[in-house]
Amino acid sequence: MSSSVTSAARNEPSKPADGARSETLAPPAALHERKGAGLVRALAAALAGVVLYLSFPPRPLWWLAPLALALLAGCLHGRRARAGFGLGFLAGLGFLVPLLVWTGEEVGPVPWLALAAVEALFIGLTGLGVALVSRLRAWPLFAAAVWVAGEALRARAPFGGFPWGKLAFGQADGVFTPLAAVGGTPLLSFAVALCGFGLYEALRTARAHPRRATAALAALTVAAPIGAGLAARPLVSDAAEDGTVVAAVIQGNVPRLGFDFNAQRRRVLDNHVNRTIQLADDVKAGRAPKPDFVVWPENSSDLDPYSQPDAYAAIDRAVKAIGVPVAIGAVVAPETGPLRNTMILWDPVAGPTSTYDKRKIQPFGERIPMRSFARLFSSDVDRVRRDFGPGKDPGVFDMAGSGVGMVTCFEAAFDDAVLSTVRDGAKVIAVPSNNATFGRTQMTYQQLAMDRIRAVEHSRTVLVPVTSGVSAVIRPDGRIVRQTKMFTADALVAEIPLRSGRTPATVAGPLPEYALLLLAAAGLGGLLTRRIRARRSA
């Protein structure tokens, strides 16, 4: 009796211990199938990132963004948190490695790949959140809010944040763009994400339950953001509320591409002086209308005009020649403390008057955090011998009676920098920039798309003077009406509308983003509460 029982026990397949994963006993074929499915999901997630990259400028393929997110949703739906993070990270690499390739233009691949990997970690966290909330009803709504939360975190950390690659910045030509005037870039990103996640859910539910109302509700999450974008179009206007002015932007060009242009700082200054004097000659000859004011690019004078008399004299000569106020981009070097990236309002009679110090200082570009550690990755950090320091207050220059708000280069990526400038009284936004370091890469077109979104968001003309191009004049409806070529000396003169009205986005400020963060927190919090209750009942 006992031997037969022992024999039966010996032949009976063992059962997994309580709490052990049942797949440990899965047949080899099933395990192989699961590994194959996991590999397919990983490749699909990376592909989703690449497709998202292709939706960004200079390509006008904005409609690829919802398709990319729909593909990513198919990878993340129903996954565990760890898998969601990994798949999100792969999507982040597929997106950011090609998008940020310009960051390695002069310093090599290590800083570029390191930056892309760090930023991809935030998209990994976003993927984790999306995977979790995908178990909820109406999950596309919560998932889109989680995406906005990920962008909000990336815009603030580390080292002050790096918002490059927000969904909103790839939508300058898209049907969703008017939503920027309603709720700023957070609402615009939310609409794109909702459309993408809703598209996946609509296809999934239509396939599983083609006759159920859930399929129709899922389709609504695709139609709603598109309809909202169309409904918001009346908010986008380029009509003159306070008259018009004639503005000019100067692109003096640089002696050569890359970091080394800084070695010929006087040549850069002379280029902008000469192009301004040429514009003055064209005005006298009737070849160009006389501007009411002129804006030079960031770093158009890397020589401090306050401490170097020859730089002061050159700038003053150009301003007197054109005979109107000119905003000058200069590097100001105090005797002590950090350098200042400063815009100087230069009057043809009074000389330099008001100033604006750039508030958002680019980490590892204008300042080097953790210098000794960063040097392990690239010795180019020592090119920045003295860090720049941030300013505190927004800068709105009174130029011929027009309030021209200064948003210097990198600052255009930050919601708060642009918002505070418009709220401080800017009727026109100027984005003086210096992109010479990045050569002929896509960086300048990516930044130009941000400027177009800012024009719609706050209904302001945006003037974009760039040392080496692309310089542009952007109407309040986001249209580019004048544009230069790269690495040429040029001047753009255009009559532009002055606008003082505030869009809903300007009035609301950060509130739409806060509301979407609460929505994301509600989804994740509801899921946590449900799990706690399930464990207690178990």
ZIDAPE-V677025 format. One record per residue. N is the residue number from 1. RES is the residue in three letters. SS is DSSP state (A for helix, B for strand, O for the rest). BURIAL is # if it has 24 or more other ideal C-beta (glycine too) atoms within 12 Angstrom, else .. Layout:
N/RES/SS/BURIAL, N/RES/SS/BURIAL
This chain:
1/MET/O/., 2/SER/A/., 3/SER/A/., 4/SER/A/., 5/VAL/A/., 6/THR/A/., 7/SER/A/., 8/ALA/A/., 9/ALA/A/., 10/ARG/A/., 11/ASN/A/., 12/GLU/O/., 13/PRO/O/., 14/SER/O/., 15/LYS/O/., 16/PRO/O/., 17/ALA/O/., 18/ASP/O/., 19/GLY/O/., 20/ALA/O/., 21/ARG/O/., 22/SER/A/., 23/GLU/A/., 24/THR/A/., 25/LEU/A/., 26/ALA/O/., 27/PRO/O/., 28/PRO/A/., 29/ALA/A/., 30/ALA/A/., 31/LEU/A/., 32/HIS/A/., 33/GLU/A/., 34/ARG/A/., 35/LYS/A/., 36/GLY/A/., 37/ALA/A/., 38/GLY/A/., 39/LEU/A/., 40/VAL/A/., 41/ARG/A/#, 42/ALA/A/#, 43/LEU/A/., 44/ALA/A/#, 45/ALA/A/#, 46/ALA/A/#, 47/LEU/A/#, 48/ALA/A/#, 49/GLY/A/#, 50/VAL/A/#, 51/VAL/A/#, 52/LEU/A/#, 53/TYR/A/#, 54/LEU/A/#, 55/SER/O/#, 56/PHE/O/#, 57/PRO/O/#, 58/PRO/O/#, 59/ARG/O/., 60/PRO/O/., 61/LEU/O/., 62/TRP/O/#, 63/TRP/O/#, 64/LEU/A/#, 65/ALA/A/#, 66/PRO/A/#, 67/LEU/A/#, 68/ALA/A/#, 69/LEU/A/#, 70/ALA/A/#, 71/LEU/A/#, 72/LEU/A/#, 73/ALA/A/#, 74/GLY/A/#, 75/CYS/A/#, 76/LEU/A/#, 77/HIS/O/#, 78/GLY/O/., 79/ARG/O/#, 80/ARG/O/., 81/ALA/A/#, 82/ARG/A/., 83/ALA/A/#, 84/GLY/A/#, 85/PHE/A/#, 86/GLY/A/#, 87/LEU/A/#, 88/GLY/A/#, 89/PHE/A/#, 90/LEU/A/#, 91/ALA/A/#, 92/GLY/A/#, 93/LEU/A/#, 94/GLY/A/#, 95/PHE/A/#, 96/LEU/A/#, 97/VAL/A/#, 98/PRO/A/#, 99/LEU/A/#, 100/LEU/O/#, 101/VAL/A/#, 102/TRP/A/#, 103/THR/A/#, 104/GLY/A/#, 105/GLU/O/#, 106/GLU/O/#, 107/VAL/O/#, 108/GLY/O/., 109/PRO/A/., 110/VAL/A/., 111/PRO/A/#, 112/TRP/A/#, 113/LEU/A/., 114/ALA/A/#, 115/LEU/A/#, 116/ALA/A/#, 117/ALA/A/., 118/VAL/A/#, 119/GLU/A/#, 120/ALA/A/#, 121/LEU/A/#, 122/PHE/A/#, 123/ILE/A/#, 124/GLY/A/#, 125/LEU/A/#, 126/THR/A/#, 127/GLY/A/#, 128/LEU/A/#, 129/GLY/A/#, 130/VAL/A/#, 131/ALA/A/#, 132/LEU/A/#, 133/VAL/A/#, 134/SER/O/#, 135/ARG/O/#, 136/LEU/O/#, 137/ARG/O/., 138/ALA/O/#, 139/TRP/A/#, 140/PRO/A/#, 141/LEU/A/#, 142/PHE/A/#, 143/ALA/A/#, 144/ALA/A/#, 145/ALA/A/#, 146/VAL/A/#, 147/TRP/A/#, 148/VAL/A/#, 149/ALA/A/#, 150/GLY/A/#, 151/GLU/A/#, 152/ALA/A/#, 153/LEU/A/#, 154/ARG/A/#, 155/ALA/O/#, 156/ARG/O/., 157/ALA/O/., 158/PRO/O/., 159/PHE/O/#, 160/GLY/O/#, 161/GLY/O/#, 162/PHE/O/#, 163/PRO/O/#, 164/TRP/O/#, 165/GLY/O/#, 166/LYS/O/#, 167/LEU/A/#, 168/ALA/A/#, 169/PHE/A/#, 170/GLY/A/#, 171/GLN/O/#, 172/ALA/O/#, 173/ASP/O/#, 174/GLY/O/#, 175/VAL/O/#, 176/PHE/O/#, 177/THR/A/#, 178/PRO/A/#, 179/LEU/A/#, 180/ALA/A/#, 181/ALA/A/#, 182/VAL/A/#, 183/GLY/A/#, 184/GLY/A/#, 185/THR/A/#, 186/PRO/A/#, 187/LEU/A/#, 188/LEU/A/#, 189/SER/A/#, 190/PHE/A/#, 191/ALA/A/#, 192/VAL/A/#, 193/ALA/A/#, 194/LEU/A/#, 195/CYS/A/#, 196/GLY/A/#, 197/PHE/A/#, 198/GLY/A/#, 199/LEU/A/#, 200/TYR/A/#, 201/GLU/A/#, 202/ALA/A/#, 203/LEU/A/#, 204/ARG/A/#, 205/THR/A/#, 206/ALA/A/., 207/ARG/A/., 208/ALA/A/., 209/HIS/O/., 210/PRO/O/., 211/ARG/O/., 212/ARG/O/., 213/ALA/A/., 214/THR/A/., 215/ALA/A/., 216/ALA/A/., 217/LEU/A/., 218/ALA/A/#, 219/ALA/A/#, 220/LEU/A/#, 221/THR/A/#, 222/VAL/A/#, 223/ALA/A/., 224/ALA/A/#, 225/PRO/A/#, 226/ILE/A/#, 227/GLY/A/., 228/ALA/A/#, 229/GLY/A/#, 230/LEU/A/., 231/ALA/A/., 232/ALA/A/#, 233/ARG/A/., 234/PRO/A/., 235/LEU/A/#, 236/VAL/O/#, 237/SER/O/#, 238/ASP/O/#, 239/ALA/O/., 240/ALA/O/., 241/GLU/O/., 242/ASP/O/., 243/GLY/O/., 244/THR/B/#, 245/VAL/B/#, 246/VAL/B/#, 247/ALA/B/#, 248/ALA/B/#, 249/VAL/B/#, 250/ILE/B/#, 251/GLN/B/#, 252/GLY/O/#, 253/ASN/O/#, 254/VAL/O/#, 255/PRO/O/., 256/ARG/O/., 257/LEU/O/#, 258/GLY/O/#, 259/PHE/A/., 260/ASP/A/., 261/PHE/A/#, 262/ASN/A/#, 263/ALA/A/., 264/GLN/A/., 265/ARG/A/#, 266/ARG/A/., 267/ARG/A/#, 268/VAL/A/#, 269/LEU/A/#, 270/ASP/A/#, 271/ASN/A/#, 272/HIS/A/#, 273/VAL/A/#, 274/ASN/A/#, 275/ARG/A/#, 276/THR/A/#, 277/ILE/A/#, 278/GLN/A/#, 279/LEU/A/#, 280/ALA/A/#, 281/ASP/A/., 282/ASP/A/., 283/VAL/A/#, 284/LYS/A/., 285/ALA/O/., 286/GLY/O/., 287/ARG/O/., 288/ALA/O/#, 289/PRO/O/., 290/LYS/O/#, 291/PRO/O/#, 292/ASP/O/#, 293/PHE/B/#, 294/VAL/B/#, 295/VAL/B/#, 296/TRP/O/#, 297/PRO/O/#, 298/GLU/O/#, 299/ASN/O/#, 300/SER/O/#, 301/SER/B/#, 302/ASP/O/#, 303/LEU/O/#, 304/ASP/O/#, 305/PRO/O/#, 306/TYR/O/#, 307/SER/O/., 308/GLN/O/., 309/PRO/A/., 310/ASP/A/., 311/ALA/A/#, 312/TYR/A/#, 313/ALA/A/., 314/ALA/A/#, 315/ILE/A/#, 316/ASP/A/#, 317/ARG/A/#, 318/ALA/A/#, 319/VAL/A/#, 320/LYS/A/., 321/ALA/A/#, 322/ILE/A/#, 323/GLY/O/#, 324/VAL/O/#, 325/PRO/B/#, 326/VAL/B/#, 327/ALA/B/#, 328/ILE/B/#, 329/GLY/B/#, 330/ALA/B/#, 331/VAL/B/#, 332/VAL/B/#, 333/ALA/O/#, 334/PRO/O/., 335/GLU/O/., 336/THR/O/., 337/GLY/O/., 338/PRO/O/#, 339/LEU/B/#, 340/ARG/B/#, 341/ASN/B/#, 342/THR/B/#, 343/MET/B/#, 344/ILE/B/#, 345/LEU/B/#, 346/TRP/B/#, 347/ASP/B/#, 348/PRO/O/#, 349/VAL/O/., 350/ALA/O/., 351/GLY/B/., 352/PRO/B/#, 353/THR/B/., 354/SER/B/#, 355/THR/B/#, 356/TYR/B/#, 357/ASP/B/#, 358/LYS/O/#, 359/ARG/O/#, 360/LYS/O/#, 361/ILE/O/#, 362/GLN/O/#, 363/PRO/B/#, 364/PHE/O/#, 365/GLY/O/#, 366/GLU/O/#, 367/ARG/B/#, 368/ILE/O/#, 369/PRO/O/., 370/MET/O/., 371/ARG/A/., 372/SER/A/., 373/PHE/A/., 374/ALA/A/#, 375/ARG/O/., 376/LEU/O/., 377/PHE/O/#, 378/SER/O/#, 379/SER/A/., 380/ASP/A/#, 381/VAL/A/#, 382/ASP/A/., 383/ARG/A/#, 384/VAL/O/#, 385/ARG/O/., 386/ARG/O/., 387/ASP/O/#, 388/PHE/B/#, 389/GLY/O/#, 390/PRO/O/#, 391/GLY/O/#, 392/LYS/O/., 393/ASP/O/., 394/PRO/O/#, 395/GLY/B/#, 396/VAL/B/#, 397/PHE/B/#, 398/ASP/B/#, 399/MET/B/#, 400/ALA/O/#, 401/GLY/O/., 402/SER/B/#, 403/GLY/B/#, 404/VAL/B/#, 405/GLY/B/#, 406/MET/B/#, 407/VAL/O/#, 408/THR/O/#, 409/CYS/A/#, 410/PHE/A/#, 411/GLU/A/#, 412/ALA/A/#, 413/ALA/A/#, 414/PHE/O/#, 415/ASP/A/#, 416/ASP/A/#, 417/ALA/A/#, 418/VAL/A/#, 419/LEU/A/#, 420/SER/A/#, 421/THR/A/#, 422/VAL/A/#, 423/ARG/A/#, 424/ASP/O/#, 425/GLY/O/#, 426/ALA/O/#, 427/LYS/O/#, 428/VAL/B/#, 429/ILE/B/#, 430/ALA/B/#, 431/VAL/O/#, 432/PRO/O/#, 433/SER/B/#, 434/ASN/O/#, 435/ASN/O/#, 436/ALA/A/#, 437/THR/A/#, 438/PHE/A/#, 439/GLY/O/#, 440/ARG/O/., 441/THR/O/#, 442/GLN/O/#, 443/MET/A/#, 444/THR/A/#, 445/TYR/A/#, 446/GLN/A/#, 447/GLN/A/#, 448/LEU/A/#, 449/ALA/A/#, 450/MET/A/#, 451/ASP/A/#, 452/ARG/A/#, 453/ILE/A/#, 454/ARG/A/#, 455/ALA/A/#, 456/VAL/A/#, 457/GLU/A/#, 458/HIS/A/#, 459/SER/O/#, 460/ARG/O/#, 461/THR/B/#, 462/VAL/B/#, 463/LEU/B/#, 464/VAL/B/#, 465/PRO/O/#, 466/VAL/B/#, 467/THR/O/#, 468/SER/O/#, 469/GLY/O/#, 470/VAL/O/#, 471/SER/O/#, 472/ALA/B/#, 473/VAL/B/#, 474/ILE/B/#, 475/ARG/O/#, 476/PRO/O/#, 477/ASP/O/#, 478/GLY/O/#, 479/ARG/O/#, 480/ILE/B/#, 481/VAL/B/#, 482/ARG/B/#, 483/GLN/B/#, 484/THR/O/#, 485/LYS/O/., 486/MET/O/#, 487/PHE/O/#, 488/THR/O/., 489/ALA/O/#, 490/ASP/B/#, 491/ALA/B/#, 492/LEU/B/#, 493/VAL/B/#, 494/ALA/B/#, 495/GLU/B/#, 496/ILE/B/#, 497/PRO/B/#, 498/LEU/O/#, 499/ARG/O/#, 500/SER/O/#, 501/GLY/O/., 502/ARG/O/., 503/THR/O/#, 504/PRO/A/#, 505/ALA/A/#, 506/THR/A/#, 507/VAL/A/., 508/ALA/A/#, 509/GLY/O/#, 510/PRO/O/#, 511/LEU/A/., 512/PRO/A/#, 513/GLU/A/#, 514/TYR/A/., 515/ALA/A/., 516/LEU/A/#, 517/LEU/A/#, 518/LEU/A/., 519/LEU/A/#, 520/ALA/A/#, 521/ALA/A/., 522/ALA/A/., 523/GLY/A/#, 524/LEU/A/#, 525/GLY/A/., 526/GLY/A/., 527/LEU/A/#, 528/LEU/A/., 529/THR/A/., 530/ARG/A/., 531/ARG/A/., 532/ILE/A/., 533/ARG/A/., 534/ALA/A/., 535/ARG/A/., 536/ARG/A/., 537/SER/A/., 538/ALA/O/.
